[in-house]
Amino acid sequence: MTNLDTASGATDFGALTNRERQVATLVCSGAANKVIARELALTEGTVKQHASNIYRKLRIRNRSELIIALRNPK
């Protein structure tokens, strides 16, 4: 899988904050919000908000599209 730090192209991963990158990486690894929250010392609500921000910034709708965008940067 491609790392968010090296992904480039039409999908603008550079628009993400460091924390959003951390959340996106864990989402792409298949981690549930509860696991991400525990790993990053956040609440599940905060993880959900970060995920929403990621989807909005990358113009995608869900986790599946995030994984596809990360694996196949345009």
MMTF fields as JSON, N, C-alpha, C and O atoms, coordinates in Angstrom:
{
  "mmtfVersion": "1.0.0",
  "mmtfProducer": "UNKNOWN",
  "numBonds": 295,
  "numAtoms": 296,
  "numGroups": 74,
  "numChains": 1,
  "numModels": 1,
  "chainsPerModel": [1],
  "groupsPerChain": [74],
  "chainIdList": ["A"],
  "bondAtomList": [4, 2, 8, 6, 12, 10, 16, 14, 20, 18, 24, 22, 28, 26, 32, 30, 36, 34, 40, 38, 44, 42, 48, 46, 52, 50, 56, 54, 60, 58, 64, 62, 68, 66, 72, 70, 76, 74, 80, 78, 84, 82, 88, 86, 92, 90, 96, 94, 100, 98, 104, 102, 108, 106, 112, 110, 116, 114, 120, 118, 124, 122, 128, 126, 132, 130, 136, 134, 140, 138, 144, 142, 148, 146, 152, 150, 156, 154, 160, 158, 164, 162, 168, 166, 172, 170, 176, 174, 180, 178, 184, 182, 188, 186, 192, 190, 196, 194, 200, 198, 204, 202, 208, 206, 212, 210, 216, 214, 220, 218, 224, 222, 228, 226, 232, 230, 236, 234, 240, 238, 244, 242, 248, 246, 252, 250, 256, 254, 260, 258, 264, 262, 268, 266, 272, 270, 276, 274, 280, 278, 284, 282, 288, 286, 292, 290],
  "bondOrderList": [1, 1, 1, 1, 1, 1, 1, 1, 1, 1, 1, 1, 1, 1, 1, 1, 1, 1, 1, 1, 1, 1, 1, 1, 1, 1, 1, 1, 1, 1, 1, 1, 1, 1, 1, 1, 1, 1, 1, 1, 1, 1, 1, 1, 1, 1, 1, 1, 1, 1, 1, 1, 1, 1, 1, 1, 1, 1, 1, 1, 1, 1, 1, 1, 1, 1, 1, 1, 1, 1, 1, 1, 1],
  "groupList": [{"groupName": "MET", "atomNameList": ["N", "CA", "C", "O"], "elementList": ["N", "C", "C", "O"], "formalChargeList": [0, 0, 0, 0], "bondAtomList": [1, 0, 2, 1, 3, 2], "bondOrderList": [1, 1, 2], "singleLetterCode": "M", "chemCompType": "L-PEPTIDE LINKING"}, {"groupName": "THR", "atomNameList": ["N", "CA", "C", "O"], "elementList": ["N", "C", "C", "O"], "formalChargeList": [0, 0, 0, 0], "bondAtomList": [1, 0, 2, 1, 3, 2], "bondOrderList": [1, 1, 2], "singleLetterCode": "T", "chemCompType": "L-PEPTIDE LINKING"}, {"groupName": "ASN", "atomNameList": ["N", "CA", "C", "O"], "elementList": ["N", "C", "C", "O"], "formalChargeList": [0, 0, 0, 0], "bondAtomList": [1, 0, 2, 1, 3, 2], "bondOrderList": [1, 1, 2], "singleLetterCode": "N", "chemCompType": "L-PEPTIDE LINKING"}, {"groupName": "LEU", "atomNameList": ["N", "CA", "C", "O"], "elementList": ["N", "C", "C", "O"], "formalChargeList": [0, 0, 0, 0], "bondAtomList": [1, 0, 2, 1, 3, 2], "bondOrderList": [1, 1, 2], "singleLetterCode": "L", "chemCompType": "L-PEPTIDE LINKING"}, {"groupName": "ASP", "atomNameList": ["N", "CA", "C", "O"], "elementList": ["N", "C", "C", "O"], "formalChargeList": [0, 0, 0, 0], "bondAtomList": [1, 0, 2, 1, 3, 2], "bondOrderList": [1, 1, 2], "singleLetterCode": "D", "chemCompType": "L-PEPTIDE LINKING"}, {"groupName": "ALA", "atomNameList": ["N", "CA", "C", "O"], "elementList": ["N", "C", "C", "O"], "formalChargeList": [0, 0, 0, 0], "bondAtomList": [1, 0, 2, 1, 3, 2], "bondOrderList": [1, 1, 2], "singleLetterCode": "A", "chemCompType": "L-PEPTIDE LINKING"}, {"groupName": "SER", "atomNameList": ["N", "CA", "C", "O"], "elementList": ["N", "C", "C", "O"], "formalChargeList": [0, 0, 0, 0], "bondAtomList": [1, 0, 2, 1, 3, 2], "bondOrderList": [1, 1, 2], "singleLetterCode": "S", "chemCompType": "L-PEPTIDE LINKING"}, {"groupName": "GLY", "atomNameList": ["N", "CA", "C", "O"], "elementList": ["N", "C", "C", "O"], "formalChargeList": [0, 0, 0, 0], "bondAtomList": [1, 0, 2, 1, 3, 2], "bondOrderList": [1, 1, 2], "singleLetterCode": "G", "chemCompType": "PEPTIDE LINKING"}, {"groupName": "PHE", "atomNameList": ["N", "CA", "C", "O"], "elementList": ["N", "C", "C", "O"], "formalChargeList": [0, 0, 0, 0], "bondAtomList": [1, 0, 2, 1, 3, 2], "bondOrderList": [1, 1, 2], "singleLetterCode": "F", "chemCompType": "L-PEPTIDE LINKING"}, {"groupName": "ARG", "atomNameList": ["N", "CA", "C", "O"], "elementList": ["N", "C", "C", "O"], "formalChargeList": [0, 0, 0, 0], "bondAtomList": [1, 0, 2, 1, 3, 2], "bondOrderList": [1, 1, 2], "singleLetterCode": "R", "chemCompType": "L-PEPTIDE LINKING"}, {"groupName": "GLU", "atomNameList": ["N", "CA", "C", "O"], "elementList": ["N", "C", "C", "O"], "formalChargeList": [0, 0, 0, 0], "bondAtomList": [1, 0, 2, 1, 3, 2], "bondOrderList": [1, 1, 2], "singleLetterCode": "E", "chemCompType": "L-PEPTIDE LINKING"}, {"groupName": "GLN", "atomNameList": ["N", "CA", "C", "O"], "elementList": ["N", "C", "C", "O"], "formalChargeList": [0, 0, 0, 0], "bondAtomList": [1, 0, 2, 1, 3, 2], "bondOrderList": [1, 1, 2], "singleLetterCode": "Q", "chemCompType": "L-PEPTIDE LINKING"}, {"groupName": "VAL", "atomNameList": ["N", "CA", "C", "O"], "elementList": ["N", "C", "C", "O"], "formalChargeList": [0, 0, 0, 0], "bondAtomList": [1, 0, 2, 1, 3, 2], "bondOrderList": [1, 1, 2], "singleLetterCode": "V", "chemCompType": "L-PEPTIDE LINKING"}, {"groupName": "CYS", "atomNameList": ["N", "CA", "C", "O"], "elementList": ["N", "C", "C", "O"], "formalChargeList": [0, 0, 0, 0], "bondAtomList": [1, 0, 2, 1, 3, 2], "bondOrderList": [1, 1, 2], "singleLetterCode": "C", "chemCompType": "L-PEPTIDE LINKING"}, {"groupName": "LYS", "atomNameList": ["N", "CA", "C", "O"], "elementList": ["N", "C", "C", "O"], "formalChargeList": [0, 0, 0, 0], "bondAtomList": [1, 0, 2, 1, 3, 2], "bondOrderList": [1, 1, 2], "singleLetterCode": "K", "chemCompType": "L-PEPTIDE LINKING"}, {"groupName": "ILE", "atomNameList": ["N", "CA", "C", "O"], "elementList": ["N", "C", "C", "O"], "formalChargeList": [0, 0, 0, 0], "bondAtomList": [1, 0, 2, 1, 3, 2], "bondOrderList": [1, 1, 2], "singleLetterCode": "I", "chemCompType": "L-PEPTIDE LINKING"}, {"groupName": "HIS", "atomNameList": ["N", "CA", "C", "O"], "elementList": ["N", "C", "C", "O"], "formalChargeList": [0, 0, 0, 0], "bondAtomList": [1, 0, 2, 1, 3, 2], "bondOrderList": [1, 1, 2], "singleLetterCode": "H", "chemCompType": "L-PEPTIDE LINKING"}, {"groupName": "TYR", "atomNameList": ["N", "CA", "C", "O"], "elementList": ["N", "C", "C", "O"], "formalChargeList": [0, 0, 0, 0], "bondAtomList": [1, 0, 2, 1, 3, 2], "bondOrderList": [1, 1, 2], "singleLetterCode": "Y", "chemCompType": "L-PEPTIDE LINKING"}, {"groupName": "PRO", "atomNameList": ["N", "CA", "C", "O"], "elementList": ["N", "C", "C", "O"], "formalChargeList": [0, 0, 0, 0], "bondAtomList": [1, 0, 2, 1, 3, 2], "bondOrderList": [1, 1, 2], "singleLetterCode": "P", "chemCompType": "L-PEPTIDE LINKING"}],
  "groupTypeList": [0, 1, 2, 3, 4, 1, 5, 6, 7, 5, 1, 4, 8, 7, 5, 3, 1, 2, 9, 10, 9, 11, 12, 5, 1, 3, 12, 13, 6, 7, 5, 5, 2, 14, 12, 15, 5, 9, 10, 3, 5, 3, 1, 10, 7, 1, 12, 14, 11, 16, 5, 6, 2, 15, 17, 9, 14, 3, 9, 15, 9, 2, 9, 6, 10, 3, 15, 15, 5, 3, 9, 2, 18, 14],
  "groupIdList": [1, 2, 3, 4, 5, 6, 7, 8, 9, 10, 11, 12, 13, 14, 15, 16, 17, 18, 19, 20, 21, 22, 23, 24, 25, 26, 27, 28, 29, 30, 31, 32, 33, 34, 35, 36, 37, 38, 39, 40, 41, 42, 43, 44, 45, 46, 47, 48, 49, 50, 51, 52, 53, 54, 55, 56, 57, 58, 59, 60, 61, 62, 63, 64, 65, 66, 67, 68, 69, 70, 71, 72, 73, 74],
  "secStructList": [7, 7, 7, 6, 6, 6, 7, 7, 1, 1, 1, 7, 4, 4, 4, 1, 7, 2, 2, 2, 2, 2, 2, 2, 2, 2, 2, 2, 6, 6, 7, 7, 2, 2, 2, 2, 2, 2, 2, 2, 6, 7, 7, 2, 2, 2, 2, 2, 2, 2, 2, 2, 2, 2, 2, 2, 2, 2, 6, 7, 7, 1, 2, 2, 2, 2, 2, 2, 2, 2, 2, 1, 7, 7],
  "xCoordList": [0.839, 0.0, 0.884, 1.945, 0.456, 1.184, 1.063, 0.019, 2.103, 2.094, 1.477, 1.709, 0.696, 0.078, 1.113, 0.837, 2.295, 3.329, 3.906, 4.449, 3.792, 4.379, 3.33, 3.669, 2.051, 0.985, 0.894, 1.043, 0.65, 0.559, -0.473, -1.079, -0.663, -1.57, -2.824, -2.825, -3.914, -5.172, -5.744, -6.373, -5.54, -6.012, -5.008, -3.855, -5.452, -4.545, -4.375, -4.987, -3.53, -3.276, -2.546, -2.571, -1.898, -1.205, -2.15, -1.722, -3.434, -4.428, -4.787, -5.436, -4.373, -4.709, -3.735, -2.548, -4.272, -3.411, -2.651, -2.974, -1.65, -0.896, -1.806, -1.687, -2.719, -3.628, -4.572, -4.862, -5.049, -5.912, -5.152, -5.719, -3.886, -3.057, -2.933, -3.001, -2.75, -2.662, -3.96, -3.94, -5.077, -6.383, -6.582, -7.02, -6.268, -6.436, -5.597, -6.058, -4.374, -3.505, -4.101, -4.087, -4.621, -5.226, -6.53, -6.818, -7.314, -8.536, -8.158, -8.79, -7.137, -6.712, -6.133, -6.098, -5.682, -5.178, -6.313, -6.093, -7.532, -8.697, -9.131, -10.025, -8.515, -8.848, -10.219, -10.581, -10.965, -12.267, -12.057, -10.984, -13.084, -12.981, -12.568, -11.77, -13.107, -12.777, -11.282, -10.653, -10.733, -9.305, -8.461, -7.459, -8.868, -8.147, -8.154, -7.126, -9.308, -9.425, -8.47, -7.779, -8.431, -7.551, -6.08, -5.273, -5.748, -4.36, -3.844, -2.686, -4.728, -4.318, -4.747, -4.579, -5.301, -5.766, -6.793, -6.688, -7.792, -8.883, -10.211, -10.255, -11.285, -12.61, -13.064, -12.549, -14.028, -14.56, -15.194, -15.113, -15.822, -16.43, -15.405, -15.666, -14.243, -13.169, -12.656, -12.372, -12.536, -12.108, -13.119, -12.734, -14.404, -15.447, -15.366, -15.558, -15.08, -14.954, -13.744, -13.822, -12.63, -11.446, -11.761, -11.378, -12.459, -12.819, -13.689, -13.475, -14.657, -15.515, -14.703, -14.931, -13.759, -12.894, -12.047, -11.865, -11.536, -10.733, -11.572, -11.14, -12.777, -13.647, -13.984, -13.986, -14.27, -14.616, -13.429, -13.58, -12.253, -11.06, -10.65, -10.183, -10.825, -10.422, -11.566, -11.4, -12.723, -13.92, -14.273, -14.509, -14.3, -14.71, -15.839, -16.128, -16.489, -17.669, -17.501, -18.28, -16.505, -16.426, -15.039, -14.13, -14.907, -13.629, -13.147, -11.96, -14.071, -13.691, -13.052, -12.036, -13.642, -13.079, -11.728, -10.849, -11.559, -10.265, -9.189, -8.087, -9.501, -8.539, -8.184, -7.014, -9.19, -8.948, -8.086, -7.154, -8.389, -7.607, -6.167, -5.247, -5.968, -4.598, -3.822, -2.635, -4.467, -3.778, -3.551, -2.614, -4.412, -4.337, -4.352, -5.287, -3.335, -3.331, -3.269, -2.534, -4.049, -4.122, -3.092, -2.997],
  "yCoordList": [-1.179, 0.0, 1.243, 1.256, 2.262, 3.525, 4.287, 4.24, 4.973, 5.798, 7.15, 7.682, 7.707, 9.013, 10.092, 11.042, 9.964, 10.98, 10.971, 11.977, 9.826, 9.75, 9.738, 9.825, 9.63, 9.634, 11.017, 12.03, 11.05, 12.338, 12.253, 11.205, 13.347, 13.355, 14.13, 15.035, 13.763, 14.495, 14.468, 15.437, 13.391, 13.326, 14.074, 13.661, 15.177, 16.079, 15.695, 16.295, 14.68, 14.26, 15.347, 15.347, 16.269, 17.374, 18.335, 19.133, 18.271, 19.139, 18.671, 19.402, 17.462, 16.906, 17.38, 17.586, 17.546, 17.869, 16.602, 15.507, 16.763, 15.599, 14.59, 13.39, 15.062, 14.164, 13.467, 12.281, 14.194, 13.572, 12.5, 11.469, 12.74, 11.725, 10.476, 9.353, 10.687, 9.544, 8.745, 7.517, 9.441, 8.773, 8.059, 6.909, 8.724, 8.118, 6.852, 5.855, 6.895, 5.723, 4.557, 3.422, 4.828, 3.771, 3.27, 2.074, 4.179, 3.763, 2.802, 1.759, 3.149, 2.326, 0.984, 0.037, 0.904, -0.373, -1.272, -2.424, -0.731, -1.521, -1.344, -2.051, -0.413, -0.199, 0.452, 1.351, -0.01, 0.58, 1.895, 2.134, 2.751, 4.039, 3.873, 4.657, 2.858, 2.616, 2.327, 2.812, 1.546, 1.209, 2.444, 2.7, 3.205, 4.436, 5.395, 5.985, 5.548, 6.439, 6.018, 6.855, 4.741, 4.241, 4.449, 4.875, 4.146, 4.262, 5.702, 5.943, 6.66, 8.062, 8.889, 10.108, 8.222, 8.896, 9.983, 11.12, 9.598, 10.491, 9.85, 8.675, 10.619, 10.02, 9.505, 9.93, 8.591, 8.101, 9.237, 9.26, 10.172, 11.318, 12.156, 12.635, 12.33, 13.09, 12.345, 12.961, 11.034, 10.234, 10.391, 10.556, 10.341, 10.497, 11.876, 12.009, 12.901, 14.251, 14.351, 14.957, 13.759, 13.746, 13.017, 13.473, 11.888, 11.132, 11.985, 12.008, 12.678, 13.553, 14.645, 14.952, 15.227, 16.257, 15.685, 16.328, 14.473, 13.813, 13.617, 13.951, 13.074, 12.799, 14.097, 14.141, 15.156, 16.44, 17.0, 17.421, 17.006, 17.569, 16.791, 17.378, 15.472, 14.641, 14.393, 13.714, 14.955, 14.812, 13.343, 12.913, 12.596, 11.199, 11.002, 11.891, 9.816, 9.609, 8.653, 8.712, 7.773, 6.766, 6.13, 6.479, 5.188, 4.507, 3.774, 3.796, 3.126, 2.372, 3.278, 2.925, 4.431, 5.375, 5.912, 6.18, 6.07, 6.52, 5.483, 5.83, 4.229, 3.156, 3.113, 2.974, 3.234, 3.228, 4.42, 4.275, 5.599, 6.808, 6.662, 7.108, 6.041, 5.871, 4.859, 5.053, 3.801, 2.754, 3.139, 2.66, 4.007, 4.383, 5.883, 6.42, 6.587, 8.049, 8.398, 7.774, 9.404, 9.789, 10.834, 11.283],
  "zCoordList": [0.0, 0.0, 0.0, 0.624, -0.685, -0.765, 0.552, 1.203, 0.94, 2.137, 1.797, 0.711, 2.716, 2.48, 2.214, 1.481, 2.794, 2.61, 1.2, 0.743, 0.501, -0.831, -1.932, -3.112, -1.556, -2.563, -3.186, -2.502, -4.48, -5.16, -6.261, -6.485, -6.934, -8.067, -7.763, -6.929, -8.458, -8.364, -6.947, -6.522, -6.222, -4.851, -3.989, -3.864, -3.393, -2.688, -1.229, -0.346, -0.975, 0.396, 1.17, 2.401, 0.473, 1.128, 1.818, 2.651, 1.48, 2.106, 3.512, 4.261, 3.875, 5.177, 6.255, 6.001, 7.461, 8.592, 8.987, 8.529, 9.832, 10.297, 10.976, 10.733, 11.828, 12.533, 11.555, 11.713, 10.551, 9.54, 8.77, 8.408, 8.524, 7.856, 8.721, 8.224, 10.019, 10.934, 10.917, 10.824, 11.007, 10.981, 9.645, 9.62, 8.543, 7.217, 7.075, 6.521, 7.573, 7.497, 8.274, 7.798, 9.462, 10.271, 9.64, 9.676, 9.065, 8.359, 7.237, 7.067, 6.48, 5.349, 5.782, 4.996, 7.022, 7.524, 7.997, 8.372, 7.974, 8.355, 9.798, 10.263, 10.514, 11.923, 12.074, 11.315, 13.053, 13.381, 14.126, 14.68, 14.14, 14.827, 16.282, 16.795, 16.951, 18.355, 18.529, 19.469, 17.629, 17.678, 17.371, 18.039, 16.36, 16.003, 17.19, 17.521, 17.829, 18.983, 20.089, 20.669, 20.378, 21.44, 21.061, 21.887, 19.814, 19.332, 19.393, 19.733, 19.056, 18.983, 20.198, 20.215, 21.213, 22.438, 22.119, 22.58, 21.314, 20.931, 21.322, 21.687, 21.246, 21.402, 20.037, 19.003, 20.041, 18.774, 17.979, 16.751, 18.673, 18.004, 17.26, 16.157, 17.866, 17.22, 15.993, 14.966, 16.096, 14.946, 13.81, 12.653, 14.138, 13.114, 12.461, 11.252, 13.27, 12.718, 11.797, 10.728, 12.207, 11.336, 10.025, 8.948, 10.128, 8.919, 8.003, 6.791, 8.565, 7.754, 7.065, 5.894, 7.792, 7.211, 6.071, 5.038, 6.273, 5.239, 3.979, 2.876, 4.155, 3.004, 2.26, 1.03, 3.038, 2.415, 1.637, 0.49, 2.256, 1.616, 0.365, -0.611, 0.399, -0.737, -1.719, -2.733, -1.398, -2.245, -2.486, -3.615, -1.389, -1.437, -0.439, 0.361, -0.485, 0.339, 1.51, 2.461, 1.465, 2.517, 2.593, 1.84, 3.525, 3.749, 2.511, 2.185, 1.827, 0.629, -0.414, -1.014, -0.627, -1.601, -1.131, -1.95, 0.187, 0.716, 0.422, -0.003, 0.644, 0.381, -1.097, -1.455, -1.956, -3.404, -3.799, -4.591, -3.253, -3.583, -3.131, -3.817, -1.983, -1.473, -2.296, -2.561, -2.695, -3.459, -4.918, -5.557, -5.437, -6.857, -7.024, -7.617, -6.515, -6.682, -8.157, -8.922, -8.553, -9.98, -10.294, -11.436]
}
